[in-house]
């Protein structure tokens, strides 16, 4: 189960990082994208810490997931394309990942 947690977390963090970099390239004043990039990097760090067996993985996972979700909501509101279902799924996935980091 730890392998699934790490794979899904790395995928979520990596895809969020790709989205953030794409937004940064297209909009120089992309503060939400910078927040998402920072959150993505924190989530990837939490995966590495989990693989290394460090108990501090949760300390990186919580703000990482929170930053990704907050930045996505901020960007959706800023862009005028707020899709509640998309954000609820992202938040639910983040909660499940944090629970996974607590358990493993």
C-alpha positions as CSV (number, residue, x, y, z in Angstrom):
1,X,0.0,0.0,0.0
2,X,2.9,2.3,0.7
3,X,4.0,1.9,-3.0
4,X,0.5,3.0,-4.2
5,X,0.6,6.0,-1.8
6,X,4.0,7.1,-3.1
7,X,3.1,6.6,-6.8
8,X,-0.2,8.4,-6.5
9,X,1.4,11.2,-4.5
10,X,4.3,11.6,-6.9
11,X,1.9,11.6,-9.9
12,X,-0.3,14.2,-8.2
13,X,2.7,16.3,-7.3
14,X,4.3,15.9,-10.7
15,X,1.2,16.7,-12.7
16,X,0.5,19.7,-10.5
17,X,4.1,20.9,-11.0
18,X,3.7,20.6,-14.8
19,X,0.4,22.6,-14.7
20,X,2.1,25.3,-12.5
21,X,5.1,25.6,-14.8
22,X,2.8,25.9,-17.8
23,X,0.9,28.6,-16.1
24,X,4.1,30.4,-15.1
25,X,5.3,30.4,-18.7
26,X,2.0,31.9,-20.0
27,X,1.4,34.5,-17.2
28,X,4.4,36.3,-15.6
29,X,2.2,37.4,-12.7
30,X,1.1,33.9,-11.8
31,X,1.2,34.0,-8.1
32,X,-1.2,31.0,-7.8
33,X,1.0,29.0,-10.1
34,X,4.0,29.7,-7.9
35,X,2.1,28.6,-4.8
36,X,1.1,25.4,-6.7
37,X,4.7,24.8,-7.7
38,X,5.8,25.1,-4.1
39,X,3.1,22.8,-3.0
40,X,4.0,20.3,-5.7
41,X,7.6,20.3,-4.6
42,X,6.6,19.8,-1.0
43,X,4.5,16.8,-1.9
44,X,7.3,15.3,-3.9
45,X,9.7,15.9,-1.0
46,X,7.2,14.1,1.3
47,X,7.3,11.1,-1.1
48,X,11.1,11.0,-0.9
49,X,10.9,11.3,2.9
50,X,8.4,8.5,3.1
51,X,10.5,6.2,1.0
52,X,13.5,7.0,3.3
53,X,11.3,6.1,6.3
54,X,11.4,9.6,7.8
55,X,8.5,10.4,10.0
56,X,8.6,14.1,8.8
57,X,6.9,13.1,5.6
58,X,3.6,14.2,6.9
59,X,5.0,17.6,7.8
60,X,5.7,18.2,4.1
61,X,2.6,16.4,2.8
62,X,0.0,18.6,4.6
63,X,1.1,22.0,3.4
64,X,2.0,20.6,0.0
65,X,-1.5,19.3,-0.6
66,X,-3.1,22.4,1.0
67,X,-1.0,24.7,-1.3
68,X,-1.9,22.7,-4.4
69,X,-5.6,22.8,-3.6
70,X,-5.6,26.5,-2.5
71,X,-3.7,27.5,-5.6
72,X,-6.1,25.6,-7.9
73,X,-9.1,27.3,-6.3
74,X,-7.4,30.7,-6.4
75,X,-6.5,30.2,-10.1
76,X,-10.0,29.1,-10.9
77,X,-11.6,32.1,-9.3
78,X,-9.0,34.4,-10.8
79,X,-9.6,33.0,-14.3
80,X,-13.4,33.0,-14.0
81,X,-13.6,29.2,-14.6
82,X,-14.4,27.8,-11.2
83,X,-15.5,24.2,-11.5
84,X,-16.6,23.0,-8.1
85,X,-16.5,19.3,-9.0
86,X,-12.9,19.5,-10.1
87,X,-11.9,21.2,-6.8
88,X,-13.9,18.8,-4.7
89,X,-12.1,15.8,-6.3
90,X,-8.7,17.5,-5.8
91,X,-9.5,18.1,-2.2
92,X,-10.8,14.6,-1.6
93,X,-7.6,13.2,-3.2
94,X,-5.5,15.4,-1.0
95,X,-7.3,14.3,2.1
96,X,-6.8,10.6,1.2
97,X,-3.1,11.2,0.5
98,X,-2.6,12.9,3.9
99,X,-4.5,10.0,5.6
100,X,-2.1,7.7,3.7
101,X,0.9,9.5,5.0
102,X,-0.5,9.3,8.5
103,X,-1.0,5.5,8.2
104,X,2.3,4.8,6.5
